[in-house]
Amino acid sequence: MKYIKSISRLIEESEESGEKTLKRSLNGFQLIMLGLGVIIGAGLFSLTGLAAANNAGPAVTLSFLVAAVGCGFAGLCYAEFQP
């Protein structure tokens, strides 16, 4: 059974407030910065893969560790800390 909501119902639900509703917490600038971070992160992984394919050696392992630390910091940046 396929359930489709009407546009008016979606708008009505988006205007609801309360404990069990989602709240917007990012503005336009923050969404743009999030997108840029995703692009940079994808580039980091693709460059690491190219290095592994062309120049396999001990430094590739180190580069993966550096990428992991960078991903950890990115995850902390994306986390929304609530007081």
N, C-alpha and C positions, 0 to 999 in steps of 0.2 A: 504494500500500500504506500503510495507516494503522498507525502504531506507537503503542501506548498503554502507559505504564508503570503498574504496580500501585502502590498506596499504600505497601506494604511496601518496594518497591524504591526509591521516592522517599525514604523515611525513611532507608533504608540508605545511599543516596548522600549525603544531607545530613550524615550523621555521619562521612563519610570526611574524612581530612585528608591533606595532602601539597602538593606543589608545584603541581599542576594543578587545584586546587580553589578555589572562591570562598570568601572569608572575610567574615564580617559585620564591618563597620567602623563602622556607625552604630547608635546606641542610639535608644530611643523619643523622647527629647527632641529629638535631632538630626533625626529624621524629621519631627516636628511643626514644627520651625523651617524645614525644607526646604519643607514644604507651605505654610506661611505666606509664605515668600519667593516661591513660585510664584504664589500668589494676588495678592500685592502687585505682582509683575512683570506679570501679566495686566492688572491694573487700570491700571498705568502705560501700557501699550500702548493700551488702549481709550480712556483719557482723551486720549492724544496724537492718536488717530484722530478723536475728537470735536472736538478743537480744530482739526484740519486741515479737517474738514468745515464747521465753523461760522465759523471766523475765519481763513481762508487768508491767510497773509502771511509775511514773513521770519522772524517769531518761531517759526513752526512748524518751520522747518528747524533752528533752534537747539534746540527741544525734542527733536527726533529725535536730535540730537547728544548732548544730556544723557542721553536714554534709552539711547543706545549705550554711554556711559561707565558708566552704572548697570548695564547688562547685563554689561559687562566685569568690573566689581567683583563682581557676583553669581557670574559664572563662576569667579573666583578664590576666592570663598568656598566654592563647591561642590567645588573641586578638592581631592583628597586628596594632600597632600604627604607623601611617604614619605622618611624619612632614609636 
